[in-house]
Structures are given as structure tokens and as C-alpha cells.
């Protein structure tokens, strides 16, 4: 990843767009972020427009020529979309196949059939984690809500005892595990190794989701003891299908890209020889593009054809999967533009000097920055993208494990205390039939637990790696 220091920027033939001092740059960063926050929270402007305007404002406040600021923003947008756009699209296609074919329902029904009453919260974590791997958070909620409500109603469970573990599984996947957009962008911005980040992300995610899910749900069920709302139980996608894919085939398809990327990471660590034939092969099949593309192609048969889809319906399913991600792609791209504007303004060097002067550990600083932006904007993706741009210089000279942990620290910070400026807050509130206070006691606290324990486990890992 390109450092934000003036020396490295010069080496890459990229000139800073301003010669402003640290004080002016600091004010410019705060002003740019404030513009983004106000536009998103006060004026309800779409995050894409807010990030675009905020980037231009940052350049203006830093004293940079407007033309140079525009060039920086557009270059960053193009680079980010080029690097992660195809991956987001492939993930969306795989998720749509999983949902429409009834594969998600097959996973749910199979696991629930094997789970006892005592183990039901743990089963919900497992279901949410597997289903949430290739899906965006909002899509995962829509898929899981019918299951959560039906299990709570038929098993006479407290809604929170079942719902919180499911939400925790989805949220942890969303914040810490690629190929979700946030982690992908952070990996790209910091130059982290995707396979190593994925492996360490799983290590952090497992204890974190246990604490925030099954363990915390016991207390959440006492604080908010409500039944499943009758009017919020929607139809399940597979109810209109004559058949659906098998459990083993479905799970294997979902986990295929993860397995390929982990194999690549393992071979890179064990072999560590770019000229080795095995490493050359795994470098190709384990690359995010090939891994996800392979899973999609396999999914067309193991999910789509297994559900009886015709060629025309498969084509329609793929087509419908791409439209909803347009907004996500533009937000991610604009975030990349904002990041590049920060880089070209010389903000990275300022952050580097700040961290050295105040002796703040890089992982903790990254987490705190992500927390601040998350609280202000309500968007985990915006928090991840912006924080990655700000702390990118700290990754210069880091090893692959350290850089991966920096990505995870940002991801953990981006989940901190979801509240009224987060769309996810209102989605959970309405689906579960809670008032604002009850949503804060359950959903918001759960998100905070994930964030805090996430950074704790990241810091612990940093001591042994």
C-alpha cells in the first residue's frame, strides 16, 4: 500500500496537492468529516453525495487547488471501484443465488432440526454466520427474520434470546470478514493480505460472536422480554419452490471462496517461495476474484440448477442481484475518493507524527478513529473507509500479520454503538417490534460488545504475532 509520507508519495510520482501545515490539515480533516456527518445526519443526504462533497470541502479547507482535489477524488474513486467493485458484485450474485434457490432456508431448517432447545441460541449464531458470509447485512436480516420469529414463537423463546445471537453473527461477519465491502476496502487501502486477514478475522470473530451472541442474549432477554410480533412474519423465499438444493452442497458452495483464500494464505506462509509451482497455482485460485468467481459458477449448478431454475431464470437472478448493489458501489467508490484526497493532502504524515508524539498504539488509534466516525455518521462502511484512509501510513513497514490486525481493528471500531443515525438500528427496531429504548438496550449494546471485545482480541493477538 502506498504510504502517505511525502517521501513515498514522491517516489510514486504523486505530488501533495497542498503544502499546508499540520494545524491547517487537522482543521481541514475535522471540517471535511463534519461536512460529511452533517449532510448524512442533518440533511439526510445519500452517503455517496456526502462523501463527494466532503472530499471537495477537505481540499478547500486544506488550501488545495480545486482542480487538484477533483483529480485526487476521481482517481481514488476509480481505483477503489476497480479493485473491489467486481468482488462486491460477485458476492451479491452468490448471495442472491443462495436466497432465491432456497439454499439459505435449507441451511436453516437442517441446523434447527438438529438443535436442542438448550443449544438453540448457538444454532442461531451458526446459521447467521454461514448465511451472512456472502450476504450484505441488510439482506441477511431479511433472510433470517422469518426464522428468528418462527423459532421464538413456536419454541416459546424470548425474542431476544433467539434474535440477538442471529444479529451478532451477521454483524461480526459484516464488520470483520471479507468479502464484505468494508473489510475489502480496508484491505485494499492498507495493502493487507486478504487470506491472512480472513484467517485472523475468523480467530477474532469466534470468541467475539460467542460473547455478543449466546452469552449477552441471556441478559438482553431479561432487559427486554417481548414476544415475536405476529404481523412481522413474512413468507420464506423457498415456499414457492418445488425443490431446493441439499444442505452439504449449499454449505460447500458458500464456504468454497473462503476455503480457497485460506489455502492460498496457508501455502504463502508455509512455502513462501514465489517461484514454487504450488504457490503459483494457489496464488491464482486463492485470489479473491477467482475464488468468488469459482463459487458463483459452482453455485449456478449446486444452487440454481438444483432448485430447478431454467437458464432464463438463472440469468434473471444474476441480473436482479446487481441492481441493489449500485448504491453500495458508489458509496465505497466515494469513500475511496475521500481516502485519496486525504492521502494527497498529506494528512497521512500528520497522523503518523501525531501517533509518534502521543505514543498511541496504531491498532488502538485505528479503532478510536473508526469509532468516532461510526458514532457520527451511523455507517459502518463509511467509518471503515474513512478510518482506513486516515491510518494508512501506519501500515508502512508493518508485517502482513500486523497489517491484517490493523484492518480488523478498524472493522471492530466501525461497529461501535449503532444508534438512531444508523439504518440498521431502525431495521432491527421495526422487525422486532421494539421501541427506541428497547432497541438501544439490545441491538446497540450488542454492537458495542462486538466492537470492544473485537479490539481486545485484536490487541491480544498482536502480543503473540
N, C-alpha and C positions, 0 to 999 in steps of 0.2 A: 504494500500500500504506500502511496506517495506521502511522505512526511509533509507537515505543514511548515517546517522550518524554512527560513529564507534560503539557506544553502541548498537544500534538497530541491526546493521549488526551482531554483535557478538551474540546477543540474538537469531537471526535466524540461527546461526551456519554458517555464511558466513564470511570468513576472507577477509580483504582487500588484494588485490594482490600486493600492494606496500606500502611502508612507506614513500613515497616521501613527501616533504613539499609542502605548498600551492603554492610557486613560481614555483616549478618544475611542479606541477599538472596543474597550469594555463597555462604554456607554452605547456604542453602536450595536453591540450584541444584545444588550438588555433592551434597547429600543426596538430592534428588529423582532426579538421574541415577544415583546409587549404588543407590537402591532399584530403579530400572528394570533396571540392569545385573545386580544380584544375583538378581532374580526371573527374568530371562531365562537367565542363565548357570548359576547355582547351583541354582535350583529348577525350571528348565525350564518356566517359566510362559509361556503364549502372550503374544506381544508386545502384543496388544490389552489384555489384563488388566494386564500390567506397566506399560504407559503410563498406563492409567487410575489404577492405584494410585499410581504415581509422581507423577502430576499432583496428586492429593489430598495426598500427602506433601509436595510442594513448597509447597503453600498453607499447610499446617500449620506447617512449619518456618519459613515467612516470617511467621508470626503473623497470617495472614488468617483471617477467619471461614470456617468450613467451608461454610456455605450459599453464600457469595460465590464460593468456589473451585469448588464444584459448578456454579454458574451459568456461570462462565468456561469450564470444561471442556466442558460441554454445548453452549454457544454456539459454541466453536471446532470441536467435532466436527461440528455441523450445518453450519456454514459451509463446512468443508473438503469434506465429502461432497457438499454441494450444488454446489460449484464443480468438483470433479474426478471425482466418482463416475460421472457419465454418460460422461465421456471414457474412463475405465478400462473401463467396460462395453462401449463401442463398440469399443475396441481389442481386447478379449477376443473379441468376436464376429468381427471381421476375422481375428484370428489363428486362430480355430477353423475358419473357412471355408478359410483358406489351408492348414491342415494336413489337414483331412478330405477336401478336394476333390482332393488330390494336387498342388496348386499349388506347395507347397514342394518336393516331390520333382521337379517339372518344372523349377524353377529350378536345383536341384542338378544334375540329370542334364545339362541343357543346358550349363551352365558347365563342368562336368567334362569333357564331350565335346570342348570347345574348348581345354581347358588342356593344356599340355605337362607333362612330369614336372618340369621346372625351375620352372615357374610354378604348380605345384600349391598350395604354401602361400599364394600370393597369391589363388588362386582360392577357397581356403577362407575367407579373410578377406572376400572379396566376397560369397560365399554367406551367411556368418554375418551380415554387416552388413545385407543385404537382407532375409533371413528374420527377423532379430532386431528389425527396425524396429517391427512391430506386435505382437510377442510378448513375454510375460514371460520373464525369463531362464531359469527352470526349464523352461518349455515349449520354448524354443529349444534347450536342451541335449538334451531328449528327442528332438526332431526331427532334430537334427544328429548325434547319437551314432552311429546306424547308418551314416551317410555317412562319418563320420570313420573308424570302424573298418573299413568295407569298403575305402575308399581306401587306408588304411595296409596292410591285408592284401594286397589284390590288386596294389598297386603296390610292395610290399616297402619301404614307407617306415617310418622310425621313427615310432611313435605320436605322440610329442611334436612332430615336425616338421609333422604334419598337424593334431593336436589343439589345440596352443597358438594358432595363428592363428584357428581357429574360435572358441575360447573368448574370445580377445581381441576379436574382432568383436562377439560377443554382449555382453560385459561393458561395452565402450565405449558401445554403444547403450543399455544398461540404465542407466548412470550419467549420461550426458551429453545424450542426445537424447530430447526429448518425442516421442510421447505416453506414455512410460514413467511410472509413478506418482511416482517420486522427483523427477525434473525438473519434472513438472507441479505437484506440491505446492510445490516451491521457487519456481517461477514465480509461483504464486498468493500465497505468503507474502510475497514481496519486491515484488510488483507489477510484475514484469518483463513485457516484450513477448514473447509466445510466438514470433512469427515471427523477431524479431531473435535471440532465444536459440537457436532452431533453426539459423539461418544460422551464427552464431558457433560453435555446438556442432559443426557439421559441419567448420568450419575447424580447430577444436581436435582433433576426433576423427580426422581423416585421418592426420596425422603421428603421433599417439599410437598408433593401432592398427597402423601400419606398424612402429614400433619395438617395441611389445609383442608383435606377432604374428609376421610372417615373419622379422624380424631376431632377436628373442630366441629364437625356436624353434630356431635353429641351435645355440645354447648349451644350451638345455633338452634337446635330443636327445642331446647329449654327456653331460650330467649324469645323465639318466635314459633309458637306451636299452632300451626294452621293446617287445615285440610287442603287437599288438591281442589282447585276451583273447577267445578263441573263444566262450565262454559268454555274452558280453555283447552279441552282435549280435542286436538284436530285429528283428521284422518291420517293414517300412515301411508307413505308412498307405495308400499308393496301390496296394499289391499286390493288393487285393481289388476294385479298380475296373476297369471295362471301358474307361473313357476318363478323361482328365483335361484340365484347361484348358491352353491354349497358353502358351508362355513369355512372349511380348510382352504378352498380356492379363493374365497373372498379375503381372508386374513393374509394369505400368502401374497396376494396381489397388492394389498395395502402396504405390507411390510417390505415388498421387493425393493423399492428405491432406497429404503433405509439400510437394508442388508447390503446392497451393492456399494453404497457410500461408506459403510463401516468396514467392508472388506478392503476397499481402497486405503482407508486410513490405517488399517492393521498392517497391510503389506508395506505401506510407506514407512511405518515405524520399524518393522522387523527387517525388511530388506534394505531400505534406504540406499538404493542404487538406481539412478535414473536410466542406466543402460541395461538393467536387468529385464529380460523378456516378460517375466510375470508382472513386474511392476508397470511396464509399459501397457500391458493388457488391462490391468486393474485401474490404471490412471484414466483409461478411456471409458470402460464400462462403469466405473465408480464416479465419473464426473456427474454433477447434478443434472445437466441436460440429458445425457444418455440414460442415467438411472431413471429419471422421471419419464422420459420418452418410452423407455422399455416397459415401465409399469403401465403406461397408458395403452400401448399396443397390446400387451398381455390382457389388460382389463377389458378391451373391446371384445375379447373372446371369453375370458373367465367370468366376466360380469355381464356385459351386454348380450352376447350371443347365448350365454347360459340362461338368461332371463327370457329368451325367445325374441329378442329385438331383431327386426329386419335391418338390412343395410341402410335403408332410408331413415329408420328411427335412430340408429346409431349416429348417423350424420346429423340429425336434428338435435340429439342430445349433446353432441360436441358443440354445435352451433349455439345452443342455449346456455352452455356453460361459460361462454366467453363474454357475453354481453354484461353480466353483473359485475365483472372484474374491471370494467373500464375505469370506474371511479377509483378503485384501489391502485391501478397502474398509474393514474395521473397524480394521485397523492404521493405515491412512492417516488415518481419521477420528479415532482416539485420538491420533495424532500431532498433528493439528490442535488437538485439545483441550489437549494439553500445551503447544503453542505459545501458545495463547490465555491459558493460565494464566501462562505466563512474561510475556506482554505486560501482563496486568492486574496482575501483582505488581510491575511497574516494573523488571523485570530488564533490559529493553532500554536504559533510560537508564544503568544501571550498566555495561553492555557498552560503550556509547558513550563514557562517561567513561574507562573503562579503556583503550580503544583510543587515545583522545586523549592520555592521560597517558603511555602507553608507546610512542607513535608507531609502532604496528604497522599496516602497510597492511591495509586492510579485506579485500582478497582473500586475503592470507596468513592473517589471523586466522580468516576463514571456513573456509579449508581445514584449519587446525590443529584447530579445534573439531570439524569433521566427522571428521577422522582419529581424534581421541580417542574420540569416541562409537562410531565404527566398530570400533575395536580392542576397546572394552569390551563392546559388545552383539553384534557379529558381523553386524548387519543394515545393509545399505546404505540401505534405505528409512528405518529408524529414525534413522540418522545424518543423512540428508538433512533429514528433517522437523524433528528437534530442532535441528540447526545453523541451519536457516532461521529458526526461531523466535528463536534467540539473537542472530543478527546482523541481524535485520530492520531495526533502527534505523539501521544503517549505510547502508541503501539510500535513506534520506530525503535528497532533494536530488540524488541521482545522476541522470545521464542514462540513456537507455534502453540504450545500449551497456554502460555501467558496471554497471548492474543485471543485465543478461544475463550479464556476466562473473562477477558475484558468484554467480549461480546455478550457473555452470559450475565455479567454484572449490569450492563445496560438493559438487557432484556428483563432482568428482575426488577430494576428500578422503574421500567415502563409500566409495570402492573400495579404500582402502589396506589392504594385507596381510590378506587373508582367511585366517583360521586356524580352530582347532578349534571355536570357538563360532559358526561360520557354516555354515548348512545347505548352501550351495553348495560348501563345502570337501569335505564328505562325499559329495555327489552326484558331483563330479568324481573323487574318490578311488575310489569303488566302480565307476563306469562304466569308468574307465580301468585298473582293476585295480592300483592303486599302493598302497604303504604310506604312512604318515603323513609320513615323511621325504621321500619322493619327491614327494608332493603339495605340500609346503612349497617344495621346490626349483623346482617348475614353476609350479603354479597360484598359490601365494601370492606368489612373486616376480613373476610376470606381473602380478598385480593391483597390486602396489606400483609397478611400472614405469608402468602406466597412470595411477596416481594422481600420481606425481611428475612425469612428463612432461606430464600434463594440466595441473597447476598452473603448470608452467614456460611452456607455450604460452599459457595464460590471462594470465600476467603479461606475456609478450611482446606479446600483443595489446593489453593495457592501455596500453602505451607508445606505440602508434600510433593508438589510437582516442580 
